[in-house]
Amino acid sequence: MAKKKILIVEDDRDISELVRYNLEREGYDVSALFEGGDAFDHALKRKPDLIILDLMLPGTDGMEICRLLKNEEGTKNIPVIMLTAKGEESDVVVGLQMGADDYITKPFSPKVLAARVKAILRRGVSSSAAVSVQDRQYGDLALDTSKHKVVYAGKTVALTAIEFNILEFLSRSPGRVYSRDQILDNVWKEGKSIVDRAVDVHIRGLRKKLGRGKDCIETVRGVGYCFKDFE
């Protein structure tokens, strides 16, 4: 089986080498860039399975790179983990709104980063043609938790790993309300270090992708969210 390809875009060579060393120990094929100018073209040509992206880069900054990646058909489904010293809540929210799958602040644990990488690659959702889904069925919405696939009204819905995890978690107990902290604890298991507003950002993205099926996720004001079974 071919190794999963990971691209690191990080201008601090010591950090880049630390990340590369730990990921290569996990069996990944790792390449690195030290400035942002070539990152988009590299990703478009090489199609890595995941990108670890610093924000403060010479050339093109990480936010702009992420925006370019998520607006290009050939790269929009590549998961992005932002790895940065910018740890303010507003920075995290903007990063997630740009389409990042995860956001890790420096200083960081290499083991936690490796665990996040493994989780995202394991739970990535295919954007290929619709498939038969038999695991969970809620009216027109179906989830296959073994293949991490979602189908609504006969069409596959391409979700990020985190979006799928939130939908899968909420759908385990239709009607039960979960707080943001409960969702964080269950979805971001590998070293939770992300703000609760990230849940709102991902819920908005999930609803947008579900289209007419968005009402399956109900907001309970002052409490959190629940999955509504329309069947």
Buried (B, 14 or more C-beta within 10 A) or exposed (E): EEEBBBBBBBBBEEBBEBBBEBBEEBEBBBEBBBBBEBBBEBBBEEEBBBBBBBBBBEBBBBBBBBBBBBEEEEBEBBBBBBBBEBBEEEBBBBBBBBBBBBBBBEEBBBEBBBBBBBBBBEBBBBEEEBEEBEEBEBEBBBBBBEEBBBBBBEEBBBBBBBBBBBBBBBBEEBEEBBBBEBBBEBBBEBBEBBBEBBBBBBBBBBBEBBEEBBEBBBEEEEEBBBBBBEE
